[in-house]
Structure formats: structure tokens, C-alpha cells
Amino acid sequence: MYYYTSIKDDSEVIEKLHTLAQDKPARGFPYYYRRIRNEGLEWNHKRVKRVYDMLKLNLRRKHKRRLPGRFKVALCSPTNANQTWSMDFMHDTLSNGRKVRVLNIIDDYNREALAIQADYSHSGSSVASTIEQIIDWRGKPCEIRCDNGPEFLSHTLVDFCNNHNIKIKYIQPGKPTQNAYIERFNRSFREDILDAYLFESMDQLRELAMNWMQDYNQLHPHQSLNNMSPLKYLEINQHI
């Protein structure tokens, strides 16, 4: 004997619900169904609900916070001071094993070190405060390039930059070469200071970092700057 077997092809519904669940993970069935109808898809309510339950989308789902899209942007050489700054964090430990973090900020135009801020921890507030201190004596940058670290994504820093009309240029995750100027600076600082000394205290690290920064800005020869130091290059090519 032969019996009729129902053949239902729900592949399009499944694909659509998966896409909606990925893009809007915090929403539920009512939103998804209304969205489907607004897109002109004529699937009826019962069918969509059946597939929704079959995919177990009715159960609470865990989802990670996602970064906005980051796009590759060519690393251009600025033509003026304060056009683009770069910033990044470095990590090390004191001789007692306590971890420290160092915030480095440079001007891409003449590779000048604007800040080397060592502390046990940093936050969006401390980053914004450091930038504000630099602005007081150096002027405001048009944009700042950085990675996607939590301190750089914090609402405090983002609001500070928006209020001062400073654009934050985030590099793509896992692409440190897109922030090559600060990466090269970090290497010099690690070779000369972090890998060269054992620090007994935070004050000792800060003192060595400050002395190194002054020497670097005044005397360090940069091949990309015709072997001039950052301050010498700035003096010859531009006055702030």
C-alpha cells in the first residue's frame, strides 16, 4: 500500500531565521516574523513559528558583544603635526611579579613620543585624561589610531573624543601592522627599557621611561626622518 508523504522544504525559512538570529540575537519571534513580512516574504505565521521552535530559537541564547565592522585603511604618512596620533598598550612586570601596563602615545608626523604612562591598570578615563593633558600643551589631534582594546572602546573615551571632535580610527582585529608607527616605537621602548631593566617599583619605571622619552625625542635618529630626531624634524619642517 502507498501513503502520501508530506514534503516540506523549509530551507529558505531556516536560512532567514538563522540570519536574523545572528544579526539580532536579543530579539524574539514576534520581531523576526514582522521583519520577515516587512521584507515581502509571504510565509504564514504557523510555518515560521514551527521552524522557529524546531531551531530552538525560543530558548534563551548566549551571545558575545560584537565589534562594529573594521575596514583596512592604508597607513598614510601625515603631512602635518597633530594630524594623526597613534596609541597602544604594553605589558610588563615589576621584580615582585606585579603586572604593569604602559600607555604609549606618539604623533605619526614626526614619531614624537607624547606620553609614556605607566601604571598598574588603565581605563577609558585614564586614557582620556592622558590625552587631555597632551592637548593642553601640544594641541588637539584630528584623529587617533588604536586597536580594539576595552579601554579604547569605553564610552568615556569615545564621548571625550566626540566632544573634542577627534576621530578614533580603529584598526582591524589581529592586524597590528595597521598601526605600524606605534608598533615600531613599542619595539624600541621594549628593547631599551622593558627588556633591559628589572624594576623594583613603579616610580623607578616611570623615571626611566621619562628619561628615555626625552632622549628619544631630542636625539634618536629616525631613518624615515632623514636621520633627524623627532623634535629636530618638527623644528625644521613645521612650527606648532
C-alpha positions in Angstrom: 0.0 0.0 0.0 1.1 3.5 -0.7 0.7 6.5 1.6 1.1 10.2 0.9 4.3 11.7 2.4 4.3 15.4 3.0 7.5 17.0 1.7 8.2 20.4 3.2 11.2 22.5 2.1 11.8 24.9 4.9 15.4 25.7 3.8 14.7 29.3 3.0 12.8 29.9 6.2 15.7 28.2 8.2 18.3 30.3 6.5 16.3 33.5 7.1 15.8 32.8 10.8 19.4 31.9 11.3 20.4 35.2 9.7 18.0 37.2 11.8 19.1 35.4 15.0 22.7 36.2 14.2 22.2 39.8 13.4 19.6 40.5 16.1 20.3 37.9 18.8 18.4 39.8 21.6 15.1 39.8 19.6 12.3 37.1 19.6 9.8 35.5 17.3 7.3 38.5 17.1 10.1 40.8 15.8 11.5 38.2 13.4 8.1 37.5 11.9 7.2 41.1 11.5 10.6 41.7 9.9 10.0 38.8 7.5 6.7 40.2 6.4 8.1 43.7 6.0 10.7 42.2 3.6 7.9 40.9 1.5 8.1 37.3 2.3 4.7 35.6 2.4 5.4 32.8 4.8 2.5 32.3 7.2 2.7 32.7 10.9 2.3 29.0 11.7 5.1 27.9 9.4 7.6 30.5 10.6 6.7 29.6 14.3 7.1 25.9 13.6 10.6 26.4 12.1 11.5 28.9 14.9 10.7 26.3 17.6 12.4 23.5 15.6 15.6 25.5 15.6 15.2 26.0 19.4 15.4 29.8 18.9 12.7 30.1 21.5 15.3 29.2 24.2 17.5 31.9 25.7 20.7 32.2 23.7 24.1 33.4 24.9 25.8 35.8 22.6 29.0 37.8 22.6 29.3 41.5 22.2 30.4 42.2 18.7 32.7 44.9 17.2 31.4 47.2 14.5 32.9 46.4 11.1 36.5 47.4 10.8 37.9 48.1 7.4 41.5 48.1 6.2 42.8 51.6 5.7 46.2 52.4 4.1 48.8 53.7 6.6 49.4 57.1 5.2 52.2 59.4 6.3 50.7 62.6 7.8 51.8 65.9 6.3 51.3 68.0 9.5 51.8 67.6 13.2 48.6 66.7 15.2 47.0 65.2 12.1 47.2 61.6 13.4 48.3 60.3 16.7 48.7 56.6 17.5 48.3 54.9 20.9 48.8 51.4 22.3 49.4 49.5 25.5 52.4 47.5 26.5 52.7 45.0 29.4 55.4 44.1 31.8 56.0 43.1 35.4 58.0 44.6 38.4 60.6 42.5 40.1 58.0 41.5 42.7 55.8 40.0 40.0 53.2 42.7 40.0 51.9 43.4 36.5 52.1 46.9 35.0 50.6 48.4 31.8 52.2 51.2 29.8 50.2 53.6 27.6 52.2 55.0 24.7 51.0 57.8 22.5 53.0 59.2 19.6 52.5 61.8 16.8 52.7 59.9 13.5 54.1 63.0 11.7 57.4 63.2 13.4 57.2 60.0 15.5 57.4 62.1 18.7 56.6 60.4 21.9 53.8 62.4 23.5 53.2 60.2 26.5 54.6 57.1 28.2 52.1 56.5 31.0 53.0 53.5 33.3 50.5 52.3 35.9 49.2 49.1 37.5 46.0 49.4 35.4 44.3 51.7 32.9 40.8 52.6 32.0 39.0 54.7 29.4 39.0 57.5 31.9 42.8 57.4 32.4 43.4 57.3 28.6 41.1 60.3 28.1 42.9 62.1 31.0 46.3 61.5 29.4 45.1 62.8 26.0 43.6 65.9 27.7 46.9 66.6 29.3 48.7 66.4 26.0 46.2 68.6 24.3 46.9 71.3 26.9 50.5 71.8 25.7 50.5 70.2 22.2 47.2 70.9 20.7 44.4 68.6 19.6 44.8 65.8 17.0 42.4 65.4 14.1 42.4 61.6 14.7 43.9 58.9 16.8 44.6 55.4 15.6 44.4 52.4 18.0 43.3 48.8 18.4 40.1 47.5 19.8 41.1 47.1 23.4 38.4 47.7 26.0 39.9 50.9 27.2 39.8 52.3 23.7 36.2 51.2 23.2 35.0 52.6 26.5 32.1 55.1 26.4 34.2 57.5 28.5 36.9 57.7 25.9 34.5 57.7 22.9 32.5 60.5 24.4 35.6 62.5 25.2 36.8 62.3 21.6 33.4 63.1 20.2 33.1 66.2 22.4 36.5 67.3 21.2 35.8 66.5 17.6 38.6 63.8 17.5 38.0 60.8 15.2 39.1 57.4 16.6 40.4 55.1 13.8 40.2 51.5 15.0 42.4 49.0 13.2 41.1 45.6 12.2 41.3 43.0 15.0 44.5 40.9 14.8 46.2 43.4 12.3 48.8 45.2 14.4 50.7 46.2 11.2 47.8 48.7 10.5 49.2 50.6 13.5 52.8 50.2 12.4 54.2 53.6 13.7 53.3 52.8 17.3 54.4 49.2 16.9 57.9 50.3 15.8 58.0 52.7 18.7 57.0 50.0 21.1 59.8 47.8 19.9 62.4 50.5 20.6 60.9 51.1 24.1 60.9 47.4 25.0 64.5 46.8 23.8 65.9 49.9 25.6 63.8 49.8 28.8 61.4 47.0 29.5 63.7 44.2 28.5 66.8 46.0 29.7 66.0 46.6 33.4 64.4 44.9 36.5 62.1 47.4 38.1 61.8 47.4 41.8 59.0 49.9 41.9 56.6 51.8 39.7 58.4 55.1 40.4 61.6 53.6 39.1 59.9 52.5 35.8 58.3 55.9 35.4 61.6 57.7 36.0 63.5 55.5 33.4 60.6 55.9 30.9 60.6 59.7 31.3 64.4 60.0 30.8 64.2 57.7 27.8 61.3 59.6 26.2 63.3 62.9 26.5 66.4 61.3 25.0 64.3 59.7 22.2 62.6 62.9 21.2 65.7 65.0 21.3 68.4 62.7 19.9 67.1 59.5 18.4 67.9 59.4 14.7 65.0 58.2 12.5 65.8 56.8 9.1 62.3 57.8 7.9 63.0 61.4 9.1 66.4 61.7 7.2 68.1 60.5 10.4 66.8 63.5 12.3 65.3 63.3 15.8 61.6 63.8 16.2 62.0 67.3 17.7 64.6 68.4 15.2 62.4 67.2 12.3 59.5 69.2 13.7 61.6 72.3 14.2 62.9 72.3 10.6 59.6 71.3 8.8 56.9 72.9 10.9 56.2 75.1 13.9 53.2 74.4 16.2 
